[in-house]
Amino acid sequence: MASAAAARLVQDVLAFHDETVEGWVRRRHAELKLHGGRNEEIFARLREELRTTVVAAPDLSERQLRRIIYG
């Protein structure tokens, strides 16, 4: 039983680190909107958070972040 839980945990961690920058931006934007964030604040926060993510991300401008969200 413990080994099955450990295997699931490892799979979850690997899946988390396999997330693309675009996927992370979309997911994080949705989370922040859900908690009442305004886009003006959210995009600035996303830029800051991307600088410290576990996976190195390019330095995206707010415009590039908006294009990920809205196309």
Backbone as a printed PyTorch tensor [residue, N CA C, xyz], in Angstrom:
tensor([[[  0.8210,  -1.1910,   0.0000],
         [  0.0000,   0.0000,   0.0000],
         [  0.8670,   1.2590,   0.0000]],

        [[  1.8890,   1.2880,   0.8360],
         [  2.7630,   2.4540,   0.9210],
         [  3.5290,   2.6720,  -0.3830]],

        [[  3.9140,   1.5800,  -1.0330],
         [  4.6510,   1.7330,  -2.2890],
         [  3.7520,   2.2960,  -3.3950]],

        [[  2.4800,   1.9660,  -3.3780],
         [  1.5460,   2.5160,  -4.3680],
         [  1.3710,   4.0140,  -4.1410]],

        [[  1.2800,   4.4330,  -2.8890],
         [  1.1430,   5.8560,  -2.5770],
         [  2.4100,   6.6060,  -2.9640]],

        [[  3.5580,   5.9980,  -2.7190],
         [  4.8340,   6.6220,  -3.0970],
         [  4.9320,   6.7600,  -4.6090]],

        [[  4.4960,   5.7560,  -5.3430],
         [  4.5360,   5.8060,  -6.8040],
         [  3.6410,   6.9240,  -7.3280]],

        [[  2.4470,   7.0790,  -6.7280],
         [  1.5420,   8.1620,  -7.1360],
         [  2.1600,   9.5260,  -6.8520]],

        [[  2.8070,   9.6380,  -5.7020],
         [  3.4540,  10.8990,  -5.3390],
         [  4.5450,  11.2550,  -6.3370]],

        [[  5.3620,  10.2890,  -6.6910],
         [  6.4340,  10.5300,  -7.6690],
         [  5.8360,  10.9350,  -9.0090]],

        [[  4.7730,  10.2710,  -9.4360],
         [  4.1200,  10.6230, -10.7030],
         [  3.5520,  12.0330, -10.6590]],

        [[  2.9650,  12.4250,  -9.5410],
         [  2.4280,  13.7830,  -9.4030],
         [  3.5350,  14.8240,  -9.4700]],

        [[  4.6480,  14.5560,  -8.8070],
         [  5.7750,  15.4990,  -8.8290],
         [  6.3410,  15.6140, -10.2410]],

        [[  6.5080,  14.4980, -10.9170],
         [  7.0160,  14.5350, -12.2940],
         [  6.0540,  15.2720, -13.2160]],

        [[  4.7660,  15.0520, -13.0640],
         [  3.7700,  15.7490, -13.8860],
         [  3.8160,  17.2430, -13.6220]],

        [[  3.9930,  17.6410, -12.3620],
         [  4.0780,  19.0570, -12.0190],
         [  5.2660,  19.7130, -12.7200]],

        [[  6.3910,  19.0430, -12.7360],
         [  7.5890,  19.6120, -13.3450],
         [  7.5900,  19.4880, -14.8680]],

        [[  6.6620,  18.7440, -15.4130],
         [  6.5600,  18.5810, -16.8630],
         [  5.6300,  19.6170, -17.4870]],

        [[  5.0240,  20.4540, -16.6580],
         [  4.0770,  21.4580, -17.1300],
         [  4.7880,  22.4900, -18.0100]],

        [[  4.1910,  22.8330, -19.1330],
         [  4.7710,  23.8460, -20.0140],
         [  4.5700,  25.2320, -19.4150]],

        [[  5.3340,  26.1880, -19.9120],
         [  5.1710,  27.5700, -19.4560],
         [  3.7440,  28.0380, -19.7490]],

        [[  3.2560,  27.7210, -20.9570],
         [  1.8960,  28.1360, -21.3260],
         [  0.8600,  27.5150, -20.4060]],

        [[  1.0280,  26.2400, -20.1000],
         [  0.0990,  25.5650, -19.1980],
         [  0.1450,  26.1580, -17.8010]],

        [[  1.3540,  26.4610, -17.3200],
         [  1.5080,  27.0580, -15.9960],
         [  0.8330,  28.4220, -15.9490]],

        [[  1.0690,  29.2430, -16.9950],
         [  0.4790,  30.5950, -17.0300],
         [ -1.0390,  30.4980, -17.0190]],

        [[ -1.5980,  29.6210, -17.8300],
         [ -3.0620,  29.4800, -17.8770],
         [ -3.6130,  29.0060, -16.5350]],

        [[ -2.9630,  28.0090, -15.9360],
         [ -3.4330,  27.4660, -14.6590],
         [ -3.3390,  28.5150, -13.5520]],

        [[ -2.1950,  29.1800, -13.4790],
         [ -1.9820,  30.1620, -12.4110],
         [ -2.9090,  31.3700, -12.5740]],

        [[ -3.1230,  31.8080, -13.8330],
         [ -4.0410,  32.9190, -14.1020],
         [ -5.4420,  32.5660, -13.6040]],

        [[ -5.8980,  31.3540, -13.9190],
         [ -7.2260,  30.9210, -13.4880],
         [ -7.3220,  30.8900, -11.9610]],

        [[ -6.2620,  30.4160, -11.2930],
         [ -6.2610,  30.3820,  -9.8240],
         [ -6.3790,  31.7850,  -9.2460]],

        [[ -5.6040,  32.7110,  -9.7760],
         [ -5.6100,  34.0790,  -9.2550],
         [ -6.9300,  34.7860,  -9.5510]],

        [[ -7.5290,  34.5290, -10.7190],
         [ -8.8440,  35.0990, -11.0430],
         [ -9.9040,  34.5630, -10.0870]],

        [[ -9.8140,  33.2820,  -9.7710],
         [-10.7670,  32.6400,  -8.8720],
         [-10.7630,  33.3160,  -7.5030]],

        [[ -9.6170,  33.8230,  -7.1000],
         [ -9.4930,  34.4840,  -5.8000],
         [ -9.6560,  36.0030,  -5.9020]],

        [[-10.2590,  36.4620,  -7.0010],
         [-10.6100,  37.8680,  -7.1230],
         [ -9.5350,  38.7760,  -7.6900]],

        [[ -8.4740,  38.1990,  -8.2310],
         [ -7.4020,  39.0200,  -8.7940],
         [ -7.8520,  39.7530, -10.0450]],

        [[ -7.2810,  40.9360, -10.2490],
         [ -7.5480,  41.7090, -11.4620],
         [ -6.3880,  41.4830, -12.4150]],

        [[ -6.6900,  41.4500, -13.7180],
         [ -5.6640,  41.1380, -14.7050],
         [ -4.4250,  42.0220, -14.5690]],

        [[ -4.6110,  43.2810, -14.3170],
         [ -3.4780,  44.1960, -14.1880],
         [ -2.5060,  43.6990, -13.1050]],

        [[ -3.0420,  43.2540, -11.9920],
         [ -2.2210,  42.7340, -10.8990],
         [ -1.7060,  41.3350, -11.2080]],

        [[ -2.5600,  40.5300, -11.8230],
         [ -2.2080,  39.1400, -12.1020],
         [ -1.0170,  39.0480, -13.0370]],

        [[ -1.0260,  39.8020, -14.1280],
         [  0.0590,  39.6790, -15.1010],
         [  1.3920,  40.1270, -14.5140]],

        [[  1.3770,  41.1440, -13.6790],
         [  2.6130,  41.5590, -13.0090],
         [  3.0900,  40.4550, -12.0600]],

        [[  2.1440,  39.8580, -11.3510],
         [  2.5090,  38.7770, -10.4210],
         [  3.0280,  37.5580, -11.1610]],

        [[  2.4140,  37.2220, -12.2980],
         [  2.8850,  36.0760, -13.0840],
         [  4.3250,  36.2850, -13.5320]],

        [[  4.6510,  37.4880, -13.9640],
         [  6.0370,  37.7760, -14.3790],
         [  7.0000,  37.5400, -13.2320]],

        [[  6.6320,  37.9860, -12.0470],
         [  7.4960,  37.7920, -10.8740],
         [  7.6260,  36.3120, -10.5260]],

        [[  6.5160,  35.6060, -10.5040],
         [  6.5300,  34.1970, -10.1310],
         [  7.3160,  33.3580, -11.1310]],

        [[  7.2460,  33.7020, -12.4090],
         [  7.9910,  32.9440, -13.4200],
         [  9.4960,  33.0100, -13.1910]],

        [[  9.9600,  34.0720, -12.5720],
         [ 11.4040,  34.2020, -12.3140],
         [ 11.8930,  33.2080, -11.2730]],

        [[ 10.9790,  32.6750, -10.4790],
         [ 11.3900,  31.7840,  -9.3930],
         [ 10.7800,  30.3880,  -9.5010]],

        [[ 10.2040,  30.0410, -10.6390],
         [  9.6310,  28.7050, -10.7830],
         [ 10.7490,  27.6740, -10.8190]],

        [[ 10.3980,  26.4500, -10.5090],
         [ 11.3830,  25.3680, -10.4770],
         [ 11.9780,  25.1540, -11.8590]],

        [[ 11.1500,  25.2260, -12.8850],
         [ 11.6210,  25.0640, -14.2550],
         [ 11.9130,  26.4490, -14.8180]],

        [[ 13.0910,  26.6260, -15.3640],
         [ 13.4610,  27.9350, -15.9090],
         [ 12.5130,  28.3150, -17.0360]],

        [[ 12.0190,  29.5210, -16.9650],
         [ 11.1020,  30.0240, -17.9830],
         [ 11.7160,  31.2600, -18.6160]],

        [[ 11.3760,  31.5260, -19.8610],
         [ 11.8800,  32.7470, -20.4800],
         [ 11.2780,  33.9740, -19.7940]],

        [[ 11.9270,  35.1090, -19.9290],
         [ 11.4200,  36.3550, -19.3560],
         [ 10.3210,  36.8780, -20.2730]],

        [[  9.0740,  36.5370, -19.9530],
         [  7.9420,  36.9160, -20.7870],
         [  7.4190,  38.2840, -20.3790]],

        [[  7.0880,  39.0930, -21.3790],
         [  6.4880,  40.4000, -21.1050],
         [  5.0210,  40.1940, -20.7340]],

        [[  4.4040,  41.2290, -20.1810],
         [  2.9770,  41.1230, -19.8740],
         [  2.1810,  40.8830, -21.1490]],

        [[  2.6150,  41.4700, -22.2430],
         [  1.9240,  41.2610, -23.5270],
         [  1.9790,  39.7850, -23.9270]],

        [[  3.1560,  39.1640, -23.7810],
         [  3.2800,  37.7450, -24.1170],
         [  2.3980,  36.8950, -23.2010]],

        [[  2.3300,  37.2640, -21.9310],
         [  1.4630,  36.5260, -21.0040],
         [  0.0020,  36.6580, -21.4060]],

        [[ -0.4060,  37.8620, -21.7960],
         [ -1.7820,  38.0760, -22.2490],
         [ -2.0890,  37.2410, -23.4870]],

        [[ -1.1340,  37.1240, -24.3890],
         [ -1.3550,  36.3340, -25.6110],
         [ -1.5170,  34.8580, -25.2840]],

        [[ -0.8220,  34.3740, -24.2400],
         [ -0.9950,  32.9860, -23.8310],
         [ -2.4240,  32.7830, -23.3390]],

        [[ -2.9380,  33.7240, -22.5610],
         [ -4.2790,  33.5950, -21.9930],
         [ -5.3590,  33.8100, -23.0500]],

        [[ -5.2410,  34.8580, -23.8210],
         [ -6.3280,  35.2550, -24.7310],
         [ -6.0860,  34.9350, -26.1970]],

        [[ -4.9110,  34.4400, -26.5270],
         [ -4.6180,  34.0560, -27.9040],
         [ -4.1680,  35.1620, -28.7880]]])
